Amino acid sequence: MGDVLNLYGQEITRAMTYLAEQENAVFVGQSVKYDGQALFETFSGVPMEKRLEMPVAEDFQMGFCIGLALQGYTPISFYPRFDFLLLAANQLVNHLDKIPLISGYRPKVIIRTAVGHTSPLDPGPQHTQDHTEAFRLMLNTVDIVTIDSHETAFDKYIRILSNPNSVLVIEYMEKYR
């Protein structure tokens, strides 16, 4: 990817900067405050005071974000690879997705993840899987949005912000190159 993001990455960065301008937005995840993964650059427009770095504790992270949402924040919960989100599926599928069915209340969490790429280096099958269809089958009240191109990336994030539901956003690392 290098030091300069391509159009796809630039539009994601613009979207993250726009989200950060929202008063109650907070960015939660691994490598949101400290560089450690390929998408770190997309947080360059997010003020450090809006970033909460998390340990490798995906289930806790999702539960923490649900709690933030219940308190009126809009957490953007970042999982660097879709494969890692599997570890948060309990909180996502059994709690965040079911709260509206149980209570009628809709906590707003924006869950951002990416399908890993296999070139120029292939990190292996546990870092490159796309679980979109499986989550479509499991989620009832959490919407799923894929960011397929730079032309639609920013506008999709604007719609995600105005959507009253929580949203699982899937990006594609291969599009950053």
C-alpha distance (Angstrom), angle and dihedral (degrees) to the residues before:
residue distance angle dihedral
M1 . . .
G2 3.80 . .
D3 3.78 126.8 .
V4 3.80 95.1 -53.6
L5 3.78 121.8 66.1
N6 3.79 118.8 -138.5
L7 3.83 121.5 -126.5
Y8 3.81 92.7 -79.1
G9 3.80 91.7 52.7
Q10 3.79 92.1 43.2
E11 3.79 91.6 54.2
I12 3.81 91.9 47.9
T13 3.82 88.2 49.6
R14 3.80 90.1 50.4
A15 3.80 89.5 50.4
M16 3.83 92.8 49.6
T17 3.82 89.6 49.2
Y18 3.81 89.9 51.1
L19 3.81 91.9 48.4
A20 3.81 89.5 49.7
E21 3.81 89.5 57.9
Q22 3.81 89.4 65.5
E23 3.79 109.9 100.4
N24 3.81 97.9 -129.4
A25 3.82 98.3 37.8
V26 3.79 118.0 122.0
F27 3.81 126.5 175.3
V28 3.79 114.9 -139.0
G29 3.79 129.1 -178.5
Q30 3.75 151.2 68.9
S31 3.80 114.7 -42.0
V32 3.79 96.1 6.6
K33 3.80 93.6 116.6
Y34 3.81 101.0 22.2
D35 3.79 124.8 42.7
G36 3.76 113.3 -109.8
Q37 3.78 108.1 125.6
A38 3.79 141.1 44.7
L39 3.81 97.7 -99.7
F40 3.82 95.6 52.5
E41 3.82 90.7 102.3
T42 3.80 90.4 64.8
F43 3.82 88.9 71.3
S44 3.83 93.1 58.4
G45 3.83 92.2 110.0
V46 3.80 94.1 48.1
P47 3.83 114.0 98.2
M48 3.81 112.9 -119.6
E49 3.81 91.2 -123.1
K50 3.82 88.8 63.8
R51 3.83 93.3 53.7
L52 3.80 123.5 88.4
E53 3.79 113.9 -170.5
M54 3.80 113.2 -147.2
P55 3.79 132.7 -159.8
V56 3.79 120.5 -119.8
A57 3.81 92.8 -75.6
E58 3.80 105.1 117.9
D59 3.83 98.1 172.4
F60 3.80 90.7 49.7
Q61 3.81 90.6 47.5
M62 3.82 92.1 55.7
G63 3.81 92.1 46.0
F64 3.81 89.9 47.9
C65 3.82 90.0 51.9
I66 3.80 91.7 49.2
G67 3.81 87.7 54.0
L68 3.81 90.8 49.4
A69 3.81 90.4 50.3
L70 3.80 91.4 49.6
Q71 3.82 86.9 55.2
G72 3.82 92.8 53.7
Y73 3.80 101.4 -95.0
T74 3.78 123.8 126.7
P75 3.80 103.8 -135.6
I76 3.77 119.5 -162.9
S77 3.80 99.5 -153.6
F78 3.78 110.4 -159.2
Y79 3.81 124.5 -156.6
P80 3.85 109.0 179.2
R81 3.80 92.9 -146.8
F82 3.79 131.4 26.4
D83 3.81 88.8 -128.7
F84 3.82 89.7 65.1
L85 3.81 91.7 54.1
L86 3.81 88.4 67.5
L87 3.81 87.2 74.3
A88 3.81 89.0 59.5
A89 3.81 95.3 46.3
N90 3.81 92.5 105.3
Q91 3.80 92.9 60.4
L92 3.82 92.8 38.2
V93 3.81 99.4 46.5
N94 3.81 102.2 29.5
H95 3.80 100.1 35.8
L96 3.82 118.5 16.4
D97 3.80 92.2 38.9
K98 3.82 94.1 45.0
I99 3.83 101.4 43.5
P100 3.84 91.9 83.5
L101 3.81 90.7 49.7
I102 3.80 92.4 49.8
S103 3.78 101.5 38.4
G104 3.79 108.9 10.7
Y105 3.82 88.5 -123.1
R106 3.81 115.6 124.6
P107 3.80 113.6 -152.0
K108 3.81 109.3 -161.2
V109 3.80 116.7 -131.7
I110 3.79 122.4 161.6
I111 3.80 107.1 -152.6
R112 3.79 112.3 -161.4
T113 3.79 121.5 -166.8
A114 3.79 140.1 150.5
V115 3.76 138.0 -140.7
G116 3.81 106.8 -124.9
H117 3.79 123.9 -120.8
T118 3.79 126.4 -123.1
S119 3.80 99.7 -147.1
P120 2.94 149.7 102.3
L121 3.82 80.8 9.7
D122 3.78 121.5 12.7
P123 3.82 110.0 -140.3
G124 3.80 90.7 -166.3
P125 3.78 136.5 -102.1
Q126 3.81 94.8 -65.4
H127 3.84 89.5 64.1
T128 3.81 102.9 40.9
Q129 3.81 108.0 48.7
D130 3.79 124.3 127.3
H131 3.82 111.0 -145.9
T132 3.81 96.5 173.6
E133 3.80 96.9 119.9
A134 3.81 93.5 45.5
F135 3.81 90.8 53.8
R136 3.82 90.8 46.4
L137 3.81 86.8 59.7
M138 3.81 93.8 47.7
L139 3.80 102.8 42.4
N140 3.79 124.0 77.1
T141 3.80 105.7 167.1
V142 3.80 102.1 19.2
D143 3.80 109.5 85.3
I144 3.80 122.7 -140.8
V145 3.80 121.9 -140.6
T146 3.80 125.5 -179.4
I147 3.79 120.6 -153.6
D148 3.80 100.8 -143.3
S149 3.80 102.6 165.8
H150 3.77 144.3 11.0
E151 3.82 90.1 -114.4
T152 3.81 92.0 67.5
A153 3.82 102.9 25.7
F154 3.81 99.8 95.1
D155 3.81 95.1 40.5
K156 3.79 91.6 49.3
Y157 3.80 90.9 53.7
I158 3.83 89.9 49.4
R159 3.83 89.3 53.7
I160 3.81 90.5 45.2
L161 3.79 90.0 55.9
S162 3.81 92.2 52.0
N163 3.81 93.2 44.2
P164 3.83 109.1 103.4
N165 3.80 91.0 -145.1
S166 3.77 129.0 78.9
V167 3.79 110.0 -100.8
L168 3.80 134.2 -149.7
V169 3.83 106.4 -148.4
I170 3.78 118.1 -160.7
E171 3.79 120.9 -161.5
Y172 3.80 128.2 -179.7
M173 3.82 119.9 -127.4
E174 3.81 91.7 -155.7
K175 3.81 88.4 65.8
Y176 3.81 91.3 60.9
R177 3.82 90.4 70.5
